Amino acid sequence: MSVTTLIPPATARPAHRDGNVLRWLAAYTSSLVGDSVYYMALAWAAARSGSAGQAGLVLAVGAVPRALLMLGGGVIADRFGPRLVVIGSDAARSVIILGMAAALLLTGPHLWLLIVIALVFGAVDAVLLPALGALPPRITGPGELARVQGLKGLATRVAGVAGAPLGGLAVALGGTAATFAVAGGLFAVSTLLLVRVRIAGLDGDGRQTKESPLRDLSDGLRYIRGHRLLAPLMLVLAIGELGFAAPLNIGLTLLAKERAWGASGMGWIVAAFGAGAGAASLLLSVRGRIPRAGLVLPVSLLGATMAIAGLAYAPSVALAAVAGVFMGLLAGLSGALCGALMQTATAPAYLGRVTAVASLFTLGIAPLGYPVAGAAIGVWGTTPVFLAGAGVCATGAVIGLASGRLRRAELPH
């Protein structure tokens, strides 16, 4: 793998002490907080302009272009290089959302306008996310990728804590238009920071090809299927996410309702999960590398599976919160190691497409289990559904343990 001189050798320093990486992290955090504020503004405007069902439609409709166009976004990232795509997409999000703020001042929050903005924003996200995932190997050395995954996890926790209060304050003080303006401003800050990040060019960046985009996409899928590490890694990710996402999202809400724990009880469990996930991110940020990462990944996922099953039988909020801590810690560790191994194993020319497939599983396919889980809980209750989710996660962990190449995989020093 050759790296151009766009990044000096100093990038071999630890990622948490590298100013270039920290600028990228600040841009990433600003973008995440902007996402939280945007979704709050969209939800508030939708609730004011239509019924509860129509508000739900507005919030869900943006996921459609994101899922449908995600794989195409990976092709774009590999064809033009992630630097151009990330900066262009982030700038486009800023212009779109600031334009929405201006439109709301002139016309008000009409339902059709909110649907249009949700669709456009989802389409831009489909281009942004694969390129964003392809950036870490271009801003730091291979041995620092696990630490970067930890720093990304910490940024996600910070954005989760800061985004909702900031959006709520903006709504209270300035209304919907002001909240969209705040989100657009955060995307603009992210864009300006990204322009200042030194991003290396790797082999295959911005490559000229006479192949059609569809051929590029099928080539990327064949690359994953034929790769001895990426193929089992992607399978573990897909199955684990499918079993984990529904119990944590829709299942936890219904569990708290079924056991009369109330909103505060659910809040404690969610906070415990966040604390565990934050601890996993902090561990990776400090250590920078986990020995025998390929073995630790499925073992951690198996531990998270046991925590999901324990949550199904927790008799009190306190014990459910303990299970939540272990779920966050172990699932966060396995997810970060999965991302780091994926980026180190992937040839540079395929990073965008590989990231797109992974993002499709986590953001596009896994949420399809929410209505299924909700309907199943309505028929059988929460305990069988949590156990089924744990069983699906355990299947992913067993597949990982059965893969000799994955078990032996190591992160670079």
Secondary structure as GFF3:
##gff-version 3
##sequence-region A 1 413
A	DSSP	three_ten_helix	9	12	.	.	.	ID=ss1
A	DSSP	three_ten_helix	15	17	.	.	.	ID=ss2
A	DSSP	alpha_helix	19	49	.	.	.	ID=ss3
A	DSSP	alpha_helix	52	61	.	.	.	ID=ss4
A	DSSP	alpha_helix	63	80	.	.	.	ID=ss5
A	DSSP	alpha_helix	82	107	.	.	.	ID=ss6
A	DSSP	alpha_helix	111	133	.	.	.	ID=ss7
A	DSSP	alpha_helix	136	139	.	.	.	ID=ss8
A	DSSP	three_ten_helix	142	144	.	.	.	ID=ss9
A	DSSP	alpha_helix	145	195	.	.	.	ID=ss10
A	DSSP	alpha_helix	213	226	.	.	.	ID=ss11
A	DSSP	alpha_helix	230	246	.	.	.	ID=ss12
A	DSSP	pi_helix	247	251	.	.	.	ID=ss13
A	DSSP	alpha_helix	252	258	.	.	.	ID=ss14
A	DSSP	alpha_helix	262	287	.	.	.	ID=ss15
A	DSSP	alpha_helix	293	312	.	.	.	ID=ss16
A	DSSP	alpha_helix	317	345	.	.	.	ID=ss17
A	DSSP	three_ten_helix	348	350	.	.	.	ID=ss18
A	DSSP	alpha_helix	351	359	.	.	.	ID=ss19
A	DSSP	pi_helix	360	365	.	.	.	ID=ss20
A	DSSP	three_ten_helix	366	368	.	.	.	ID=ss21
A	DSSP	alpha_helix	369	380	.	.	.	ID=ss22
A	DSSP	alpha_helix	382	402	.	.	.	ID=ss23
A	DSSP	alpha_helix	404	407	.	.	.	ID=ss24
###
